[in-house]
């Protein structure tokens, strides 16, 4: 079963994927990754950055190590936000 987000991500051009990869690789700190995520999610018409990263990983456009670095920053931020809500 394919969702609307998956179909939209799959329709992104290779140039778009390459630009996203370049932008994320330029991020040297988790804070920069989070800043890019914030910008991307507000400009991507409902496609979350994590879905794009999953697609890039699935298509072998990025390495597992690269994806894990990006996911770690995104997930740590979400964990921090959830922990603040549970206080």
HUVEN-V128576 format. One line per field, one symbol per residue. ss: DSSP state (2 for helix, 1 for strand, 0 for the rest). phi: phi as a letter, one per 20 degrees, with the letter a starting at -180 (. if undefined). burial: I if it has 16 or more other C-alpha atoms within 10 Angstrom, else O. A space follows every 10 residues. Layout:
ss = ???
phi = ???
burial = ???
//
This chain:
ss = 0002222222 2002222222 2222220002 2222222222 2220000022 2222222200 0002222222 2222222222 2222200
phi = .defffffff efffffgfff gffffffecg ffffffggfg feddlnefgf fffgffffel ecefffffff fgffffffff fffffef
burial = OOOOOOOOIO OOOOOOIOOI IOOIOOOOOI OOIIOIIOOI OOOOOOIIII OIIIIIIOOO OIOOOOIOOI IOIIOOOOOO OOOOOOO
//
